[in-house]
Amino acid sequence: MAPASRKSRSKPRPDWSRKLPRPLKIPSVMTLHTLADVRALLGHVPAERRRVDTWRHVAKCLNEAARGGGIEDAVIALRLVLMLENVPCVPQ
């Protein structure tokens, strides 16, 4: 396999600076503006919670968005999980 064809199959590098369609404010915690902000938030979620399917789905959607996928999918997944866990989240 030639180097050029191997390179074309690789995934794009993640772009964590991509902006969310609308900032999301989690009162008394933080306001999320970019995928990097969401990734930072996930880092504060306790490890045992991150192993739950809903949080794993958020992480998967987040990684896909950072690699060029739909940001809306990541935002919807995050908002649903926050709602299920009774964490207030206000679009700005």
VOBA-587044 format. One record per residue (C-alpha): x, y, z; residue in three letters. Coordinates in steps of 0.2 Angstrom, whole numbers, padded with zeros to 4 digits, always signed. Each point is the difference from the previous one (the first is absolute). Last residue first. Layout:
REM residues N
XYZala ...
END
This chain:
REM residues 92
-0136+0156+0129gln -0007-0018+0002pro -0003-0004+0018val +0005-0016+0008cys -0006-0005+0017pro +0006-0017+0006val -0014-0012+0005asn +0010-0015-0005glu -0012-0004-0014leu +0000+0018-0006met +0019+0000+0000leu +0000-0016-0010val -0012+0007-0013leu +0010+0016-0001arg +0016-0009-0004leu -0008-0011-0013ala -0008+0015-0009ile +0016+0009+0001val +0010-0014-0008ala -0013-0003-0014asp +0000+0019-0003glu +0019+0000-0003ile -0002-0012-0015gly +0016-0008-0005gly +0016+0008-0004gly +0013-0010+0011arg -0005+0011+0015ala -0018-0005-0003ala +0004-0018+0000glu +0009+0001+0016asn -0015+0010+0008leu -0012-0013-0006cys +0010-0014+0007lys +0002+0009+0017ala -0018+0003+0001val -0004-0018-0004his +0012-0005+0014arg -0009+0012+0012trp -0017-0009-0004thr +0008-0017+0001asp +0007+0002+0017val +0019-0001+0001arg +0001+0019+0002arg -0010-0001+0016arg +0013-0012+0008glu +0014+0012-0006ala -0008+0015+0009pro -0005+0014-0012val +0013+0014+0001his +0009-0006-0016gly -0016+0000-0009leu -0001+0019+0003leu +0017+0002-0007ala -0006-0009-0016arg -0015+0011-0001val +0011+0015+0001asp +0011-0007-0013ala -0015-0002-0011leu -0003+0018+0001thr -0010+0013+0009his -0005-0008+0016leu -0004+0011+0015thr +0005-0006+0017met -0005-0007+0017val -0011+0012+0010ser -0013-0001-0014pro +0003-0012-0014ile +0000+0012-0015lys +0000-0007-0017leu +0007+0011-0014pro -0010-0001-0017arg +0005-0010-0015pro +0015-0006+0009leu +0017+0006-0006lys +0013-0011-0007arg +0017+0002+0010ser +0001-0018+0003trp +0005-0004-0017asp +0005-0018-0001pro +0012-0006-0013arg -0008-0007-0015pro -0002-0019-0001lys +0012-0010-0010ser -0006-0008-0016arg +0008+0014-0011ser +0017-0003+0008lys +0001-0018-0004arg -0004+0004-0018ser +0014+0013-0001ala +0012-0012+0008pro -0002-0013-0013ala -0007-0017+0005met 
END
